[in-house]
């Protein structure tokens, strides 16, 4: 849009008027968005949100440890409430919904390819088969794992389970004769958006094809996003989101734990400070996942900030590994480099050594 | 501080007010602009403020030294020290870890122990390549006597740190900017229409087109190309071409718009690059401030086209190869630069052999050349986007000829954004003129309301979170 077209020149006062009107229009029609931004501003935080929002009654965000309200929130909240009660945010909301519907429209390929109408029926059948098999199984006692009878370990996840993590997973397990490694990985997959890759369905499909003893779950890095529900989208950070996400995750975990002896949910590593919003969301998500995992038997949440972070458990590009400083994170500040994957794998093996000592070669 | 954020809007309101209120007080106004620019830069990472200050002070000193020295040898030595210092800073912060990791890999290849230790912290200051190139152009221009050395340290501090262009360009030359600091901006001649349209279109390109394409297809496919079908890989390549254009040109559009509102002019940086009908034409339209920098400070000093055909081809290749390396410490950037260098050399050779003149191309040849140039550029983008992983680049190339399966990533949204991103290159300029004229004719209240409504529209369409601009890391 860079152009050399000759246009009129204006005075500062005129320009100020236009700018104020433009920002004013935005502030009126998107007061809620402005208020949401103010929630995250850390200036002048107090511990009590209700003190500044006495009429609100309920908190609208996921507890994340370092919360409270600040000056900006206190200033923008009455504005947002007034705008909401006058219905001024309606235009923004309807535009958002319309665009989201367009953005979430089915792929073009469905115009040409028939959807797999039998998929649901096949999955239901697979679930019945597994349930039947489980009933016939004798309860597992203390098992000694060996090369002949290996511990079958499945690692599942998004891109955090791919790239170097996947490579190091298999190379590490080569040195563990009593462990049989398997991988189910889909880049950018998430429990928040099953349309792209439906983990609850895919995991049932995986268990229908093969039995596993242990599952490592490396999901979450794409989960802190809005979730589509039958009633519309719920935004990350709201109680509705927390309810929906917890519900999905519990069901997913129940499904996994009904098929394996033990599962481990590996935390999302600390993220780069150059993506502060994403970093904070991942921190909150880890806390949520820790809470969810705590309510399941045979499931352990594995924190990793102590091994993949600096001494304050914050993001670090390099870390000492075996006495040498190594690059542990990729340049995107998100994924693990080779040595980061090595550190992660050691933590995973340590957990296996505690729960399945006969399977792990020291 | 990213442009499309509330933080920047608030920051800009303060800077806009301060800049014009202090109009009658030149020195306080320049101090104010410098402090504001340092605050803007420090917002990303306070730790690198001393670096920016040190580079400014050093180059002020170098400029004075070169300007002061009368003896040619003294001037040459002063320039050499200045260039060595600036390139040293760039090499240390940008290439140190790349060199240590590469060195260790070579040693590992020979079965030797790794002896190089990378620095234990994230060391790439945002926008370092831009402000170092800007510093280099300043000292070289002083050496060539194209501009006098700045006597005012404050002027140089404003020039080096001026926030709209600090972290991702355009690479504004001292010759273009310092004279603007010697005159007071006219408070009655602000180019509001041009600035508003640049800022709004920049926001739309970045927040909607670039961000959605990144999350909906580009990042997914480039992370794991083997997991996707051939149509998805093809579209991901086109989508990245659109994404990087919209991302980078958006930054410079907003930077130029913001500077205009403060009474300063920056040179244009993009001119419909995918409309280019040759690789040379592409580089006249893409990141113009970098390509002209490379031409003036690298290609011409190397001899340009004055030393015979073979030497010209070699100079082109070397210039583009180093231009590739400027983008990052990765072999993929080197390959990308080498591809363009080779492309330029071969193109120049063929134009010479077949005596092709730009103006004499028939229309159908021109169309074919545009399509070919676009695909050549897209081919280069595969290496560029693959960043540190050559394997990913190869997987992408393999994926282009992979199975032609169903493609869940090809959604109406992705298709329309890619189409829009390419189509905008071919809009007749009269459309753009008409938009400007229409906005000019609106009364004040309507101008504000229309701009506000577009901001609401962009806000409603914004995906979760704000991604940094791609060129921040260069």
Interface residues (C-beta under 8 A of the other chain):
Chain A: X1 X2 X3 X4 X5 X7 X8 X9 X10 X11 X12 X14 X15 X16 X17 X18 X19 X20 X21 X22 X23 X24 X25 X26 X29 X30 X33 X34 X37 X91 X92 X93 X95 X96 X99 X102 X103 X105 X106 X107 X108 X109 X113 X159 X162 X163 X186 X187 X188 X196 X225 X226 X235 X236 X272 X273 X274 X275 X277 X278 X281 X315 X316 X317 X318 X319 X320 X324 X325 X326 X327 X330 X331 X333
Chain B: X6 X9 X13 X16 X17 X20 X44 X45 X97 X101 X114 X117 X118 X119 X120 X121 X122 X186 X187 X188 X189 X190 X191 X192 X193 X194 X196 X197 X198 X201 X202 X212 X216 X219 X220 X223 X224 X227 X249 X252 X253 X256 X261 X268 X269 X270 X271 X387 X388 X406 X407 X408 X409 X410 X411 X412 X413 X415 X424 X429 X432 X433 X436 X440 X444 X445 X447 X448 X449 X451 X452 X453 X455 X456 X457 X459 X460 X461 X464 X465 X466 X468 X473
